[in-house]
Amino acid sequence: MAELLQKQSEVDKLIVKTHYKELDLQQQMENQARPLVEADKALQIELLSLLHGDALAAYRLLKHQQNINPGQALDWYLEKVIWDLKRDRC
């Protein structure tokens, strides 16, 4: 009986651990899937202007920055991509 209770306790601990891991993964997914519409419109317009309206290129550049610098604010990604584009054009 004691062995059964010990096994049940181990299972309960694994369930709790799995739940917290799931919550952590959900948070990571939400951070990566934040919509661009929350970002500053002026920055969006400036980025599209620098790319001559190429929204697909803007999306790719922003996703790349999100992958290499996770957890930043949307405006930060826009500013970083804009800064990189301006730097590379000089």
Backbone as a chain_set.jsonl record, in Angstrom:
{"seq": "MAELLQKQSEVDKLIVKTHYKELDLQQQMENQARPLVEADKALQIELLSLLHGDALAAYRLLKHQQNINPGQALDWYLEKVIWDLKRDRC", "coords": {"N": [[0.819, -1.195, 0.0], [1.94, 1.234, 0.803], [3.848, 1.519, -1.143], [2.264, 1.885, -3.399], [1.064, 4.362, -2.778], [3.342, 5.941, -2.844], [4.046, 5.754, -5.544], [1.798, 6.994, -6.646], [2.165, 9.576, -5.681], [4.499, 10.282, -7.055], [3.522, 10.275, -9.668], [1.651, 12.355, -9.466], [3.407, 14.504, -9.037], [4.746, 14.518, -11.493], [2.633, 15.192, -13.174], [2.053, 17.813, -12.332], [4.511, 19.028, -12.934], [4.535, 18.695, -15.719], [2.323, 20.246, -16.384], [3.221, 22.845, -15.702], [5.319, 23.061, -17.524], [3.885, 23.015, -19.9], [2.457, 25.426, -19.645], [4.607, 27.211, -19.76], [5.542, 26.749, -22.38], [3.278, 27.592, -23.817], [3.331, 30.324, -23.208], [5.72, 31.06, -24.468], [4.989, 30.583, -27.134], [2.945, 32.476, -27.451], [4.421, 34.813, -27.183], [5.919, 34.718, -29.516], [3.978, 34.85, -31.444], [2.778, 37.324, -31.477], [0.671, 39.798, -32.806], [1.408, 42.073, -35.491], [-0.083, 44.358, -35.616], [-0.23, 45.622, -33.165], [1.937, 47.183, -32.983], [3.76, 50.304, -33.352], [2.382, 52.489, -35.665], [3.715, 54.401, -37.233], [6.321, 53.418, -37.297], [5.882, 51.036, -38.672], [5.101, 52.038, -41.155], [7.427, 53.414, -41.883], [9.233, 51.269, -42.131], [8.066, 49.787, -44.238], [8.275, 51.714, -46.209], [11.063, 51.924, -46.508], [11.48, 49.467, -47.635], [10.237, 49.685, -50.019], [7.501, 49.075, -50.075], [7.382, 46.311, -49.866], [5.878, 44.016, -48.244], [6.156, 41.328, -47.613], [8.923, 40.949, -47.44], [9.398, 42.612, -45.251], [8.005, 41.223, -43.272], [9.519, 38.826, -43.203], [12.025, 39.814, -42.34], [11.333, 40.825, -39.816], [10.424, 38.482, -38.509], [12.8, 37.063, -38.517], [14.371, 38.607, -36.773], [12.831, 38.258, -34.459], [13.299, 35.59, -33.995], [16.064, 35.501, -33.448], [16.329, 37.273, -31.375], [14.487, 36.755, -29.05], [11.504, 37.638, -27.178], [11.359, 40.42, -27.088], [9.825, 43.715, -27.345], [7.317, 44.58, -29.793], [7.739, 47.026, -31.127], [10.457, 47.294, -30.698], [11.547, 45.319, -32.383], [10.791, 46.355, -34.872], [12.199, 48.805, -34.848], [14.819, 47.798, -34.741], [15.068, 46.366, -37.181], [14.675, 48.472, -38.988], [16.851, 50.114, -38.275], [18.975, 48.381, -38.95], [18.587, 48.154, -41.736], [19.0, 50.82, -42.571], [21.648, 51.155, -41.723], [22.967, 49.291, -43.348], [22.675, 50.431, -45.821], [24.36, 52.554, -45.982]], "CA": [[0.0, 0.0, 0.0], [2.842, 2.383, 0.872], [4.476, 1.639, -2.457], [1.247, 2.449, -4.277], [0.953, 5.785, -2.445], [4.554, 6.595, -3.321], [3.918, 5.845, -6.999], [0.782, 8.01, -6.924], [2.81, 10.857, -5.402], [5.405, 10.543, -8.174], [2.673, 10.606, -10.813], [1.123, 13.699, -9.223], [4.497, 15.457, -9.263], [4.968, 14.587, -12.938], [1.506, 15.924, -13.756], [2.264, 19.233, -12.027], [5.672, 19.461, -13.714], [4.09, 18.762, -17.104], [1.423, 21.397, -16.49], [4.035, 24.061, -15.721], [6.046, 23.075, -18.797], [2.899, 23.395, -20.912], [2.221, 26.864, -19.494], [5.802, 27.892, -20.249], [5.533, 26.657, -23.839], [2.214, 28.463, -24.311], [3.817, 31.699, -23.096], [6.702, 31.248, -25.531], [4.265, 30.662, -28.397], [2.258, 33.759, -27.49], [5.43, 35.843, -27.417], [6.335, 34.65, -30.904], [2.848, 35.031, -32.349], [2.119, 38.61, -31.267], [0.353, 40.425, -34.09], [2.111, 43.301, -35.804], [-0.981, 45.506, -35.509], [-0.026, 46.285, -31.885], [3.14, 47.999, -33.084], [3.642, 51.701, -33.742], [2.061, 52.619, -37.098], [4.755, 55.182, -37.91], [7.443, 52.511, -37.539], [5.475, 50.119, -39.735], [5.127, 52.795, -42.41], [8.832, 53.666, -42.218], [9.83, 50.016, -42.599], [7.546, 49.496, -45.578], [8.845, 52.706, -47.113], [12.445, 51.515, -46.784], [11.431, 48.25, -48.456], [9.438, 50.005, -51.205], [6.199, 48.426, -49.984], [7.489, 44.847, -49.871], [5.416, 43.545, -46.936], [6.701, 39.989, -47.373], [10.301, 41.138, -46.964], [9.291, 43.168, -43.897], [7.607, 40.114, -42.407], [10.67, 37.927, -43.056], [13.039, 40.475, -41.513], [10.829, 40.887, -38.445], [10.439, 37.12, -37.954], [14.2, 36.711, -38.272], [14.777, 39.277, -35.533], [12.133, 37.61, -33.348], [13.956, 34.305, -33.74], [17.4, 35.646, -32.862], [16.2, 38.11, -30.172], [13.128, 36.512, -28.545], [11.012, 38.291, -25.966], [11.386, 41.88, -27.161], [8.575, 44.371, -27.735], [7.15, 44.68, -31.245], [8.407, 48.236, -31.609], [11.9, 47.037, -30.679], [11.879, 44.596, -33.614], [10.681, 47.298, -35.98], [13.333, 49.726, -34.775], [16.037, 47.049, -35.056], [15.095, 46.097, -38.62], [14.868, 49.771, -39.646], [18.235, 50.516, -38.023], [19.843, 47.512, -39.752], [18.451, 48.53, -43.147], [19.67, 52.11, -42.774], [23.084, 50.92, -41.562], [23.481, 48.554, -44.5], [22.59, 51.265, -47.024], [25.419, 53.593, -45.955]], "C": [[0.864, 1.26, 0.0], [3.518, 2.62, -0.474], [3.512, 2.27, -3.463], [1.079, 3.949, -4.035], [2.173, 6.564, -2.938], [4.495, 6.781, -4.836], [2.911, 6.922, -7.387], [1.366, 9.408, -6.716], [3.755, 11.245, -6.539], [4.627, 10.943, -9.42], [2.113, 12.02, -10.666], [2.184, 14.763, -9.476], [4.781, 15.622, -10.752], [3.86, 15.371, -13.637], [1.68, 17.422, -13.535], [3.419, 19.784, -12.858], [5.298, 19.628, -15.188], [3.188, 19.968, -17.33], [2.222, 22.7, -16.568], [4.841, 24.177, -17.013], [5.114, 23.505, -19.924], [2.608, 24.89, -20.849], [3.399, 27.675, -20.027], [5.848, 27.886, -21.773], [4.447, 27.534, -24.453], [2.653, 29.919, -24.281], [4.832, 32.002, -24.195], [6.02, 31.394, -26.884], [3.542, 31.995, -28.527], [3.239, 34.888, -27.761], [5.857, 35.873, -28.875], [5.209, 35.003, -31.867], [2.128, 36.356, -32.152], [1.863, 39.287, -32.607], [1.078, 41.756, -34.258], [1.235, 44.526, -35.604], [-0.841, 46.236, -34.181], [1.151, 47.255, -31.939], [2.808, 49.411, -33.563], [3.452, 51.816, -35.259], [3.147, 53.371, -37.854], [5.971, 54.31, -38.221], [7.119, 51.523, -38.653], [5.571, 50.804, -41.093], [6.567, 53.053, -42.845], [9.5, 52.409, -42.76], [9.358, 49.689, -44.01], [8.09, 50.478, -46.607], [10.278, 52.329, -47.489], [12.504, 50.301, -47.707], [10.575, 48.431, -49.705], [8.133, 49.213, -51.247], [6.221, 46.909, -49.947], [7.162, 44.29, -48.478], [5.968, 42.161, -46.609], [8.141, 40.07, -46.86], [10.297, 41.679, -45.539], [8.954, 42.059, -42.909], [8.793, 39.182, -42.147], [11.739, 38.531, -42.149], [12.609, 40.532, -40.048], [10.851, 39.51, -37.786], [11.871, 36.679, -37.646], [14.689, 37.345, -36.971], [14.095, 38.65, -34.316], [12.79, 36.279, -32.997], [15.307, 34.473, -33.059], [17.397, 36.502, -31.603], [14.806, 37.929, -29.569], [12.797, 37.354, -27.313], [11.019, 39.804, -25.974], [9.997, 42.412, -27.531], [8.52, 44.492, -29.259], [7.855, 45.902, -31.814], [9.928, 48.049, -31.64], [12.324, 46.332, -31.959], [11.82, 45.527, -34.818], [11.875, 48.244, -36.0], [14.636, 49.036, -35.162], [16.154, 46.798, -36.552], [15.341, 47.396, -39.388], [16.321, 50.218, -39.491], [19.195, 49.697, -38.88], [19.784, 47.886, -41.231], [19.182, 49.835, -43.44], [21.19, 51.956, -42.668], [23.669, 50.275, -42.811], [23.457, 49.372, -45.785], [23.677, 52.332, -47.076], [26.706, 53.092, -46.54]], "O": [[0.57, 2.228, -0.702], [3.732, 3.759, -0.889], [3.916, 3.095, -4.282], [0.965, 4.721, -4.987], [2.052, 7.702, -3.393], [4.853, 7.841, -5.35], [3.133, 7.674, -8.337], [1.087, 10.319, -7.495], [3.802, 12.409, -6.938], [5.033, 11.852, -10.145], [2.102, 12.79, -11.626], [1.892, 15.807, -10.061], [5.028, 16.733, -11.222], [4.12, 16.121, -14.578], [1.476, 18.212, -14.457], [3.321, 20.874, -13.421], [5.704, 20.599, -15.826], [3.286, 20.634, -18.36], [1.934, 23.558, -17.402], [5.022, 25.277, -17.535], [5.509, 24.273, -20.802], [2.521, 25.55, -21.885], [3.207, 28.707, -20.672], [6.159, 28.906, -22.389], [4.666, 28.153, -25.494], [2.381, 30.669, -25.218], [4.805, 33.082, -24.786], [6.42, 32.23, -27.694], [3.53, 32.585, -29.607], [2.919, 35.823, -28.495], [6.131, 36.944, -29.416], [5.472, 35.415, -32.997], [0.993, 36.514, -32.602], [2.756, 39.341, -33.453], [1.328, 42.469, -33.286], [1.754, 45.63, -35.438], [-1.293, 47.375, -34.07], [1.332, 48.061, -31.026], [1.732, 49.671, -34.101], [4.259, 51.305, -36.035], [3.467, 53.022, -38.991], [6.58, 54.444, -39.282], [7.974, 51.208, -39.48], [6.061, 50.221, -42.06], [6.896, 52.928, -44.024], [10.247, 52.472, -43.735], [10.165, 49.353, -44.876], [8.336, 50.104, -47.754], [10.657, 52.407, -48.658], [13.46, 50.13, -48.464], [10.228, 47.458, -50.374], [7.71, 48.742, -52.303], [5.163, 46.282, -49.993], [8.05, 44.116, -47.644], [6.22, 41.858, -45.443], [8.522, 39.337, -45.948], [11.103, 41.254, -44.711], [9.552, 41.97, -41.837], [9.043, 38.794, -41.006], [12.292, 37.844, -41.291], [13.42, 40.315, -39.149], [11.254, 39.385, -36.629], [12.123, 36.009, -36.645], [15.345, 36.687, -36.164], [14.711, 38.524, -33.258], [12.828, 35.891, -31.829], [15.663, 33.68, -32.188], [18.358, 36.467, -30.835], [14.016, 38.872, -29.579], [13.669, 37.725, -26.528], [10.711, 40.42, -24.954], [9.122, 41.665, -27.969], [9.554, 44.504, -29.927], [8.494, 45.823, -32.863], [10.603, 48.591, -32.515], [13.336, 46.691, -32.561], [12.696, 45.491, -35.682], [12.489, 48.457, -37.046], [15.471, 49.632, -35.842], [17.222, 46.996, -37.132], [16.13, 47.418, -40.333], [16.948, 50.65, -40.458], [20.124, 50.247, -39.47], [20.815, 47.931, -41.903], [19.897, 49.943, -44.437], [21.931, 52.564, -43.441], [24.739, 50.667, -43.276], [24.154, 49.033, -46.742], [23.885, 52.949, -48.12], [27.689, 53.832, -46.595]]}, "num_chains": 1, "name": "protein.A"}
